[in-house]
Amino acid sequence: MTREMLRSFCRRLPHVIEDVKWGNNLCFLIGGKMFAVTCLERTAPVKLSFKCKPERFTELVEVDGIIPAPYMARNHWVSLERWDALRDAEIKDSVTESYALVKARLPKKVQGKLGDTRPARPKH
């Protein structure tokens, strides 16, 4: 996986908006809430961060190259220190799950404006 592959994948999810925050972090948002973040600097120690379920968080932080996300671990976010810490399909599945988790927590009014509340599953 590369940053551009991730960007292309995230942009295919319905209602996703990109925003650069904190000067060098490309954030992917649904309903104004982040579900994935990647650093725009090639030498950054973290390549990708995303939200996951508590049980998945516990599994992922045991994988070499995956750490609890700085500042966000309490909310079950993990960070990949290398793009190859997970296979591309696993990254896509994890980002899709993060998208669904964040979307499900949006206020009903916001979800209604977005339309269908089922998580989208773009083709790998």
DSSP file (Angstrom, degrees, kcal/mol; ACC not computed):
  #  RESIDUE AA STRUCTURE BP1 BP2  ACC     N-H-->O    O-->H-N    N-H-->O    O-->H-N    TCO  KAPPA ALPHA  PHI   PSI    X-CA   Y-CA   Z-CA
    1    1 A M              0   0    0      0, 0.0     2,-0.3     0, 0.0    82,-0.1   0.000 360.0 360.0 360.0 145.9    0.0    0.0    0.0
    2    2 A T     >  -     0   0    0      1,-0.1     4,-2.5    81,-0.0     5,-0.2  -0.832 360.0-103.9-126.2 168.3    1.1    3.5   -0.7
    3    3 A R  H  > S+     0   0    0     -2,-0.3     4,-2.7     1,-0.2     5,-0.2   0.904 122.8  49.6 -59.4 -42.3   -0.3    6.9    0.4
    4    4 A E  H  > S+     0   0    0      2,-0.2     4,-2.5     1,-0.2    -1,-0.2   0.872 109.4  51.0 -68.0 -36.3   -1.7    7.4   -3.1
    5    5 A M  H  > S+     0   0    0      2,-0.2     4,-2.3     1,-0.2    -1,-0.2   0.917 111.9  48.0 -65.0 -41.8   -3.4    4.0   -3.1
    6    6 A L  H  X S+     0   0    0     -4,-2.5     4,-3.0     2,-0.2     5,-0.3   0.934 111.5  50.2 -62.1 -46.0   -4.9    4.7    0.3
    7    7 A R  H  X S+     0   0    0     -4,-2.7     4,-2.2     1,-0.2    -2,-0.2   0.923 111.0  48.5 -59.6 -45.8   -6.1    8.1   -0.9
    8    8 A S  H  X S+     0   0    0     -4,-2.5     4,-0.7     2,-0.2    -1,-0.2   0.908 113.2  48.1 -61.4 -42.8   -7.7    6.6   -4.0
    9    9 A F  H >< S+     0   0    0     -4,-2.3     3,-1.0     1,-0.2     4,-0.5   0.946 112.7  47.0 -63.1 -49.8   -9.4    3.9   -1.9
   10   10 A C  H >< S+     0   0    0     -4,-3.0     3,-1.4     1,-0.3    -2,-0.2   0.860 105.7  59.3 -63.0 -36.3  -10.8    6.4    0.7
   11   11 A R  H 3< S+     0   0    0     -4,-2.2    -1,-0.3     1,-0.3     5,-0.2   0.720  98.1  60.6 -67.5 -19.5  -12.1    8.7   -2.0
   12   12 A R  T << S+     0   0    0     -3,-1.0    -1,-0.3    -4,-0.7    -2,-0.2   0.634  83.0  96.7 -82.2 -13.5  -14.3    6.0   -3.4
   13   13 A L  S X  S-     0   0    0     -3,-1.4     3,-1.3    -4,-0.5   108,-0.0  -0.567  91.8 -95.9 -74.4 140.2  -16.1    5.6   -0.1
   14   14 A P  T 3  S+     0   0    0      0, 0.0   106,-0.1     0, 0.0    -1,-0.1  -0.267  98.9   1.8 -61.7 138.2  -19.4    7.6   -0.1
   15   15 A H  T 3  S+     0   0    0      1,-0.2    16,-0.6    -4,-0.1     2,-0.3   0.654  86.7 155.7  66.6  20.7  -19.4   11.1    1.4
   16   16 A V  E <   -A   30   0A   0     -3,-1.3     2,-0.4    -5,-0.2    -1,-0.2  -0.616  22.0-167.8 -82.6 136.7  -15.7   11.2    2.2
   17   17 A I  E     -A   29   0A   0     12,-2.2    12,-2.9    -2,-0.3     2,-0.3  -0.955  11.3-141.3-121.0 142.0  -14.0   14.5    2.5
   18   18 A E  E     +A   28   0A   0     -2,-0.4     2,-0.3    10,-0.2    10,-0.2  -0.790  23.0 173.0 -99.9 146.6  -10.2   15.1    2.7
   19   19 A D  E     -A   27   0A   0      8,-2.0     8,-3.4    -2,-0.3     2,-0.6  -0.975  28.7-133.8-151.7 139.2   -8.7   17.7    4.9
   20   20 A V  E     +A   26   0A   0     -2,-0.3     2,-0.3     6,-0.2     6,-0.2  -0.861  33.7 179.3 -94.8 122.1   -5.1   18.6    5.9
   21   21 A K  E >>  +A   25   0A   0      4,-2.7     4,-2.0    -2,-0.6     3,-0.7  -0.864  56.2  16.6-122.0 155.6   -4.8   19.1    9.6
   22   22 A W  T 34 S-     0   0    0     -2,-0.3     2,-0.5     1,-0.3    -1,-0.2   0.759 120.4 -75.0  56.1  28.2   -1.9   20.0   11.9
   23   23 A G  T 34 S+     0   0    0     -3,-0.2    -1,-0.3     1,-0.1    -3,-0.0  -0.057 126.7  30.1  84.8 -34.8    0.1   21.1    8.9
   24   24 A N  T <4 S+     0   0    0     -3,-0.7    16,-3.5    -2,-0.5     2,-0.6   0.221  87.1 103.1-147.2  19.7    1.0   17.7    7.4
   25   25 A N  E  <  -AB  21  39A   0     -4,-2.0    -4,-2.7    14,-0.2     2,-0.7  -0.935  54.1-149.3-113.8 120.7   -1.7   15.1    8.1
   26   26 A L  E     -AB  20  38A   0     12,-3.1    12,-2.4    -2,-0.6     2,-0.4  -0.779  23.0-165.1 -86.0 115.4   -4.1   14.1    5.4
   27   27 A C  E     -AB  19  37A   0     -8,-3.4    -8,-2.0    -2,-0.7     2,-0.5  -0.819  13.9-149.9-107.9 141.8   -7.3   13.2    7.1
   28   28 A F  E     -AB  18  36A   0      8,-2.9     7,-2.7    -2,-0.4     8,-1.2  -0.950  24.3-171.9-110.7 126.7  -10.3   11.4    5.7
   29   29 A L  E     -AB  17  34A   0    -12,-2.9   -12,-2.2    -2,-0.5     2,-0.4  -0.882  22.9-164.7-125.5 149.6  -13.6   12.3    7.2
   30   30 A I  E >  S-AB  16  33A   0      3,-2.6     3,-1.7    -2,-0.3   -14,-0.1  -0.995  88.1  -8.5-127.8 124.5  -17.2   11.2    7.1
   31   31 A G  T 3  S-     0   0    0    -16,-0.6     3,-0.1    -2,-0.4    -1,-0.1   0.808 131.7 -55.7  59.2  30.3  -19.8   13.6    8.4
   32   32 A G  T 3  S+     0   0    0      1,-0.2     2,-0.4    74,-0.0    -1,-0.3   0.469 116.2 111.1  83.4   2.5  -17.0   15.9    9.7
   33   33 A K  E <   -B   30   0A   0     -3,-1.7    -3,-2.6     2,-0.0    -1,-0.2  -0.911  68.3-117.8-114.5 137.4  -15.4   13.1   11.8
   34   34 A M  E     +B   29   0A   0     -2,-0.4    -5,-0.2    -5,-0.2     3,-0.1  -0.434  33.8 166.0 -72.4 140.7  -12.0   11.5   11.0
   35   35 A F  E    S+     0   0A   0     -7,-2.7    16,-0.8     1,-0.4     2,-0.3   0.465  71.2  18.4-125.6 -14.1  -11.8    7.8   10.2
   36   36 A A  E     -BC  28  50A   0     -8,-1.2    -8,-2.9    14,-0.2    -1,-0.4  -0.977  59.8-169.8-156.4 146.2   -8.3    7.6    8.8
   37   37 A V  E     -BC  27  49A   0     12,-2.2    12,-2.5    -2,-0.3     2,-0.4  -1.000   3.5-178.8-139.4 135.2   -5.1    9.8    8.9
   38   38 A T  E     -B   26   0A   0    -12,-2.4   -12,-3.1    -2,-0.4     2,-0.3  -0.992  27.9-120.8-132.4 144.2   -1.9    9.6    7.0
   39   39 A C  E     -B   25   0A   0      7,-0.5   -14,-0.2     8,-0.5     5,-0.1  -0.629   9.4-147.4 -84.2 139.0    1.1   11.8    7.2
   40   40 A L  S    S+     0   0    0    -16,-3.5     2,-0.5    -2,-0.3   -15,-0.1   0.621  75.2  91.6 -81.1 -13.0    2.2   13.7    4.1
   41   41 A E  S >  S-     0   0    0    -17,-0.5     3,-1.5     1,-0.1    -2,-0.1  -0.722  70.6-146.6 -84.6 127.7    5.9   13.6    5.1
   42   42 A R  T 3  S+     0   0    0     -2,-0.5    -1,-0.1     1,-0.3    -3,-0.0   0.794  97.5  51.3 -63.4 -29.1    7.6   10.5    3.6
   43   43 A T  T 3  S+     0   0    0     -3,-0.0    -1,-0.3     4,-0.0     4,-0.1   0.338  79.4 130.4 -92.4   7.4    9.9   10.2    6.7
   44   44 A A    <   -     0   0    0     -3,-1.5    -5,-0.0     1,-0.1     0, 0.0  -0.299  62.2-132.0 -62.0 143.8    7.1   10.3    9.2
   45   45 A P  S    S+     0   0    0      0, 0.0     2,-0.5     0, 0.0    -1,-0.1   0.723  93.9  54.8 -71.4 -19.9    7.3    7.6   11.9
   46   46 A V        -     0   0    0      1,-0.1    -7,-0.5     3,-0.0    35,-0.2  -0.962  58.4-178.7-117.4 129.3    3.6    6.8   11.4
   47   47 A K        +     0   0    0     33,-3.5    -8,-0.5    -2,-0.5     2,-0.3   0.834  69.5   2.4 -92.2 -37.9    2.2    6.0    8.0
   48   48 A L  E     - D   0  80A   0     32,-1.1    32,-3.4   -10,-0.2     2,-0.4  -0.992  55.5-167.6-154.1 140.2   -1.5    5.4    8.7
   49   49 A S  E     +CD  37  79A   0    -12,-2.5   -12,-2.2    -2,-0.3     2,-0.3  -0.985  17.4 161.9-129.0 144.2   -3.8    5.6   11.7
   50   50 A F  E     -CD  36  78A   0     28,-1.9    28,-2.5    -2,-0.4     2,-0.2  -0.986  36.1-104.1-156.0 160.8   -7.4    4.4   11.9
   51   51 A K  E     + D   0  77A   0    -16,-0.8     2,-0.3    -2,-0.3    26,-0.2  -0.555  38.9 173.5 -85.3 149.8  -10.1    3.4   14.4
   52   52 A C        -     0   0    0     24,-2.5    42,-0.0    23,-0.3    43,-0.0  -0.946  38.2 -81.5-147.7 170.4  -11.0   -0.2   15.2
   53   53 A K     >  -     0   0    0     -2,-0.3     4,-2.7     1,-0.1     3,-0.3  -0.391  48.0-108.8 -69.5 153.1  -13.1   -2.2   17.5
   54   54 A P  H  > S+     0   0    0      0, 0.0     4,-1.9     0, 0.0     5,-0.1   0.876 119.0  48.1 -53.9 -42.2  -11.7   -2.8   21.0
   55   55 A E  H  > S+     0   0    0      1,-0.2     4,-1.5     2,-0.2     5,-0.1   0.869 112.8  48.3 -68.9 -34.7  -11.0   -6.5   20.4
   56   56 A R  H  > S+     0   0    0     -3,-0.3     4,-3.1     2,-0.2     5,-0.2   0.872 106.9  57.4 -70.8 -37.1   -9.3   -5.7   17.0
   57   57 A F  H  X S+     0   0    0     -4,-2.7     4,-2.3     1,-0.2    -2,-0.2   0.936 105.9  49.9 -55.1 -48.6   -7.2   -3.0   18.7
   58   58 A T  H  < S+     0   0    0     -4,-1.9     4,-0.3     1,-0.2    -1,-0.2   0.889 114.1  45.2 -59.7 -41.2   -5.8   -5.6   21.1
   59   59 A E  H >< S+     0   0    0     -4,-1.5     3,-1.1     1,-0.2     4,-0.3   0.930 112.6  50.0 -67.5 -46.2   -5.0   -8.0   18.2
   60   60 A L  H >< S+     0   0    0     -4,-3.1     3,-2.0     1,-0.3    -2,-0.2   0.870 101.4  59.2 -66.5 -38.5   -3.4   -5.3   16.0
   61   61 A V  T 3< S+     0   0    0     -4,-2.3    -1,-0.3     1,-0.3    -2,-0.2   0.635  99.2  61.5 -69.6  -8.8   -1.1   -3.8   18.6
   62   62 A E  T <  S+     0   0    0     -3,-1.1     2,-0.3    -4,-0.3    -1,-0.3   0.577  85.7  96.3 -85.5 -11.4    0.5   -7.2   18.9
   63   63 A V  S X  S-     0   0    0     -3,-2.0     3,-1.9    -4,-0.3     2,-0.2  -0.623  88.4-107.5 -82.6 134.9    1.6   -7.1   15.2
   64   64 A D  T 3  S+     0   0    0     -2,-0.3     3,-0.1     1,-0.3    -1,-0.1  -0.414 106.9  24.5 -59.8 127.7    5.1   -5.9   14.5
   65   65 A G  T 3  S+     0   0    0      1,-0.2    16,-3.5    -2,-0.2    17,-0.7   0.470 101.5  99.9  94.6   2.4    4.9   -2.4   13.0
   66   66 A I  E <   +E   80   0A   0     -3,-1.9    -1,-0.2    14,-0.2    14,-0.2  -0.988  45.6 172.1-124.8 130.9    1.6   -1.5   14.6
   67   67 A I  E     -E   79   0A   0     12,-2.5    12,-3.0    -2,-0.4     2,-0.2  -0.868  44.5 -83.6-129.6 161.5    1.3    0.6   17.7
   68   68 A P  E     -E   78   0A   0      0, 0.0    10,-0.3     0, 0.0     5,-0.1  -0.486  60.9-103.1 -60.7 136.1   -1.4    2.3   19.7
   69   69 A A    >>  -     0   0    0      8,-2.3     4,-1.6    -2,-0.2     3,-1.2  -0.432  37.7-106.5 -67.8 129.6   -2.1    5.7   18.0
   70   70 A P  T 34 S-     0   0    0      0, 0.0    -1,-0.1     0, 0.0     8,-0.0  -0.322  99.9  -2.2 -55.4 134.4   -0.5    8.6   19.8
   71   71 A Y  T 34 S+     0   0    0      1,-0.1    -2,-0.1    -3,-0.1     3,-0.0   0.172 133.2  61.3  71.1 -16.4   -3.2   10.7   21.5
   72   72 A M  T X4> +     0   0    0     -3,-1.2     3,-1.7     1,-0.1     5,-1.0   0.402  65.4  99.5-120.9   0.8   -6.0    8.4   20.2
   73   73 A A  G ><5S+     0   0    0     -4,-1.6     3,-2.3     1,-0.3    -1,-0.1   0.848  77.5  63.7 -59.9 -33.9   -5.3    5.0   21.6
   74   74 A R  G 3 5S+     0   0    0      1,-0.3    -1,-0.3    -5,-0.2    -2,-0.1   0.736 103.3  50.0 -63.6 -19.6   -7.9    5.5   24.3
   75   75 A N  G < 5S-     0   0    0     -3,-1.7    -1,-0.3     2,-0.1   -23,-0.3   0.137 127.6-101.4-101.6  17.5  -10.5    5.7   21.5
   76   76 A H  T < 5S+     0   0    0     -3,-2.3   -24,-2.5     1,-0.2     2,-0.4   0.897  70.5 149.5  64.4  45.7   -9.1    2.4   19.9
   77   77 A W  E   < -D   51   0A   0     -5,-1.0    -8,-2.3   -26,-0.2     2,-0.3  -0.876  25.9-164.1-103.1 141.6   -7.0    3.9   17.2
   78   78 A V  E     -DE  50  68A   0    -28,-2.5   -28,-1.9    -2,-0.4     2,-0.4  -0.841   6.8-144.0-119.9 161.2   -3.9    2.2   15.9
   79   79 A S  E     -DE  49  67A   0    -12,-3.0   -12,-2.5    -2,-0.3     2,-0.5  -0.987   7.9-139.5-128.2 136.4   -1.0    3.4   13.8
   80   80 A L  E     -DE  48  66A   0    -32,-3.4   -33,-3.5    -2,-0.4   -32,-1.1  -0.828   7.6-167.2 -91.3 125.7    1.0    1.6   11.2
   81   81 A E  S    S+     0   0    0    -16,-3.5     2,-0.3    -2,-0.5   -15,-0.1   0.665  80.5  26.8 -83.4 -17.9    4.7    2.4   11.4
   82   82 A R  S >  S-     0   0    0    -17,-0.7     3,-1.5   -34,-0.1     4,-0.2  -0.991  76.2-128.0-141.6 147.1    5.2    0.8    8.0
   83   83 A W  G >  S+     0   0    0     -2,-0.3     3,-0.7     1,-0.3     8,-0.1   0.811 109.7  56.7 -64.0 -28.3    2.9    0.3    5.0
   84   84 A D  G 3  S+     0   0    0      1,-0.2    -1,-0.3    -3,-0.0     3,-0.0   0.278  72.5  99.6 -90.7  13.3    3.7   -3.4    5.0
   85   85 A A  G <  S+     0   0    0     -3,-1.5     2,-0.3   -20,-0.2    -1,-0.2   0.808  97.9  22.0 -64.7 -27.5    2.7   -4.0    8.6
   86   86 A L  S <  S-     0   0    0     -3,-0.7    -1,-0.1    -4,-0.2     2,-0.0  -0.952  95.7-101.1-132.0 154.3   -0.6   -5.3    7.1
   87   87 A R     >  -     0   0    0     -2,-0.3     4,-2.3     1,-0.1     3,-0.3  -0.368  40.5-107.6 -66.9 156.4   -1.4   -6.7    3.6
   88   88 A D  H  > S+     0   0    0      1,-0.2     4,-2.5     2,-0.2     5,-0.2   0.894 121.2  52.0 -54.1 -43.7   -3.1   -4.2    1.3
   89   89 A A  H  > S+     0   0    0      1,-0.2     4,-2.4     2,-0.2    -1,-0.2   0.869 109.0  50.7 -63.9 -35.9   -6.4   -6.1    1.6
   90   90 A E  H  > S+     0   0    0     -3,-0.3     4,-2.6     2,-0.2    -1,-0.2   0.884 109.5  50.4 -68.7 -38.3   -6.2   -5.9    5.4
   91   91 A I  H  X S+     0   0    0     -4,-2.3     4,-2.8     2,-0.2     5,-0.2   0.939 111.7  47.9 -63.2 -45.9   -5.5   -2.2    5.3
   92   92 A K  H  X S+     0   0    0     -4,-2.5     4,-2.4     1,-0.2    -2,-0.2   0.920 113.1  47.7 -61.9 -43.7   -8.6   -1.7    3.1
   93   93 A D  H  X S+     0   0    0     -4,-2.4     4,-2.3     2,-0.2    -1,-0.2   0.909 113.4  48.5 -62.5 -41.7  -10.7   -3.9    5.3
   94   94 A S  H  X S+     0   0    0     -4,-2.6     4,-2.4     2,-0.2    -2,-0.2   0.903 112.5  47.1 -67.0 -41.9   -9.5   -2.0    8.4
   95   95 A V  H  X S+     0   0    0     -4,-2.8     4,-2.6     2,-0.2    -1,-0.2   0.888 111.9  51.4 -67.5 -38.4  -10.1    1.4    6.9
   96   96 A T  H  X S+     0   0    0     -4,-2.4     4,-2.2    -5,-0.2    -2,-0.2   0.905 110.9  48.4 -63.4 -41.4  -13.6    0.3    5.7
   97   97 A E  H  X S+     0   0    0     -4,-2.3     4,-2.7     2,-0.2    -2,-0.2   0.910 110.6  50.7 -64.6 -41.8  -14.3   -0.9    9.2
   98   98 A S  H  X S+     0   0    0     -4,-2.4     4,-2.6     2,-0.2     5,-0.3   0.927 109.2  51.5 -60.2 -45.5  -13.1    2.5   10.7
   99   99 A Y  H  X S+     0   0    0     -4,-2.6     4,-2.6     1,-0.2    -2,-0.2   0.925 112.2  46.4 -54.8 -48.1  -15.3    4.3    8.2
  100  100 A A  H  X S+     0   0    0     -4,-2.2     4,-2.3     2,-0.2    -2,-0.2   0.896 111.8  50.7 -65.7 -41.3  -18.3    2.2    9.3
  101  101 A L  H  X S+     0   0    0     -4,-2.7     4,-0.9     2,-0.2    -2,-0.2   0.925 114.8  42.6 -62.9 -45.0  -17.5    2.7   13.1
  102  102 A V  H >< S+     0   0    0     -4,-2.6     3,-0.6     1,-0.2     4,-0.4   0.919 113.9  51.1 -68.9 -43.1  -17.2    6.5   12.8
  103  103 A K  H >< S+     0   0    0     -4,-2.6     3,-1.2    -5,-0.3    -2,-0.2   0.890 106.3  55.5 -61.3 -39.7  -20.3    6.8   10.5
  104  104 A A  H 3< S+     0   0    0     -4,-2.3    -1,-0.2     1,-0.3    -2,-0.2   0.761 105.9  52.6 -65.4 -24.9  -22.4    4.7   13.0
  105  105 A R  T << S+     0   0    0     -4,-0.9    -1,-0.3    -3,-0.6    -2,-0.2   0.471  84.7 109.4 -91.5  -2.8  -21.5    7.1   15.8
  106  106 A L  S <  S-     0   0    0     -3,-1.2   -75,-0.1    -4,-0.4     5,-0.1  -0.395  86.0 -88.8 -68.6 150.4  -22.6   10.2   13.8
  107  107 A P    >>  -     0   0    0      0, 0.0     4,-2.6     0, 0.0     3,-0.6  -0.289  37.0-116.3 -56.5 145.6  -25.8   12.0   15.0
  108  108 A K  H 3> S+     0   0    0      1,-0.3     4,-2.7     2,-0.2     5,-0.2   0.845 115.7  57.4 -54.7 -36.2  -28.9   10.5   13.4
  109  109 A K  H 3> S+     0   0    0      2,-0.2     4,-1.6     1,-0.2    -1,-0.3   0.911 109.2  44.3 -62.7 -42.2  -29.5   13.9   11.7
  110  110 A V  H <> S+     0   0    0     -3,-0.6     4,-1.4     2,-0.2    -2,-0.2   0.919 112.6  51.9 -68.1 -43.7  -26.1   13.8   10.1
  111  111 A Q  H  X S+     0   0    0     -4,-2.6     4,-1.0     1,-0.2     3,-0.3   0.904 107.3  54.1 -58.5 -40.8  -26.5   10.2    9.1
  112  112 A G  H  < S+     0   0    0     -4,-2.7     3,-0.5     1,-0.2    -1,-0.2   0.881 105.7  51.7 -61.6 -38.7  -29.9   11.1    7.5
  113  113 A K  H  < S+     0   0    0     -4,-1.6    -1,-0.2     1,-0.2    -2,-0.2   0.799 108.2  53.1 -67.4 -28.2  -28.3   13.8    5.4
  114  114 A L  H  < S-     0   0    0     -4,-1.4     2,-0.4     1,-0.3    -1,-0.2   0.679 102.8-144.4 -80.8 -17.4  -25.7   11.3    4.2
  115  115 A G     <  +     0   0    0     -4,-1.0    -1,-0.3    -3,-0.5    -2,-0.0  -0.744  65.7  42.7  94.5-139.3  -28.4    8.8    3.1
  116  116 A D        -     0   0    0     -2,-0.4     4,-0.1     1,-0.2    -4,-0.0  -0.177  62.7-156.7 -49.9 126.8  -27.9    5.1    3.4
  117  117 A T        +     0   0    0      2,-0.1    -1,-0.2   -13,-0.0     3,-0.0   0.466  59.4 107.2 -90.5  -1.7  -26.4    4.3    6.8
  118  118 A R  S    S-     0   0    0      1,-0.1     2,-0.1   -15,-0.0     0, 0.0  -0.545  82.8-103.1 -72.5 141.7  -24.9    0.9    5.7
  119  119 A P        -     0   0    0      0, 0.0     2,-0.1     0, 0.0    -1,-0.1  -0.421  34.5-124.4 -66.4 137.5  -21.2    1.0    5.3
  120  120 A A        -     0   0    0     -2,-0.1   -20,-0.1  -106,-0.1   -21,-0.1  -0.488  17.4-157.7 -76.6 152.2  -20.0    1.2    1.7
  121  121 A R        -     0   0    0     -2,-0.1     3,-0.1  -108,-0.0   -28,-0.0  -0.766  10.3-162.2-132.7  87.8  -17.6   -1.5    0.6
  122  122 A P        -     0   0    0      0, 0.0     2,-0.1     0, 0.0  -109,-0.1  -0.284  33.7 -91.4 -67.6 157.8  -15.7   -0.4   -2.5
  123  123 A K              0   0    0      1,-0.2     0, 0.0  -114,-0.0     0, 0.0  -0.417 360.0 360.0 -68.2 142.5  -14.0   -3.0   -4.6
  124  124 A H              0   0    0     -2,-0.1    -1,-0.2    -3,-0.1  -115,-0.0   0.483 360.0 360.0 -71.7 360.0  -10.4   -3.8   -3.7
